[in-house]
Amino acid sequence: MIPLAFANEGSLVQIVEVRAGQGLTRKLAELGLTQGSTLRIVKSLSPGPVVVEVVNDNGYTDAWRVMLGFGITMKIFVENRG
């Protein structure tokens, strides 16, 4: 389990845990970033913003990308999915 900030560009990861307050956790959930969500790392500019795509259960990318700042990505813990 590693922070999203350190995930490799191009990899598929799954959110294991979000270690944030209620406000940030709620905002991430509104973006579809909840425990169990699968993400593809589009761009990782460590230490900087990370661009992710939300991937559905069929392996297809959903219709949105999200850019997250370094501080937020340090609070989202993920595991490689393959």
N, C-alpha and C positions, 0 to 999 in steps of 0.2 A: 504494500500500500504506500503510495507516494502522493505528494501534492500535485494537483493538475499542472502547476507551473513547471514541473520537471518532466512532464510526459513528452515523449518524442514526437516530432512533427510527422504527420501521416499515419500515426498509430490509432487503433481503436481502443478505447478505454471505457470502463464502467464505473459510475459513481458508487463508492462504498459508503461514504460518510461526508456530511457537511458539518463542519465545526464552526458555526457562526450563530449570531443572535437571531431572534425571531424575525426581525425585520428583513435582514439579508436572506435568511432561509426562505421566507415568503416570496421575496422578489425573484429569487432563483427558481422557485417552484412555478411562478407565473411564466417564466421563460422555458419551462419544460426540463429544468435541471434539478432532478430529484434523485434520491437514492435509488439505484437500479437503472438509471438512464444510461444509454450507450452514446458515446461521443466519438467523433473523428476529429483529431487535431489537425486543423487546416494550416495554421501558422503559429509558431511558438517563438517569440522574441525574448527569450529569457535573458536578463530579468526585465520583463516588460509584458505587454499585453499578449493574450492567447486568443486566437480565433478558433471556435469549435463549431461543428455541425452536429445537430441532434440526429441520431440514426434510429430508425424504428426497428421492430422485431424481425422484419424481413431482410434487414441489411441495407435497405435503401435510405438515402439521406432524406430527411424531412425538409420542408421548404424554408428553413431559416438557419442563419449563422449568427453567432453571438460573439462579440469581442468582450473579453473580461480582463480587468486590470490585474497586475501582479498580486496585490494584497488579497483580492478575492480568490484568485486561483491557489493561493497558499492555504485557504480554508476549505477547499474541496479536495477530498482524498479519493483516489481512483486506483484501479487495478487494470493491468493490460488484459484485453479481451481476445487478442489474437492478431 
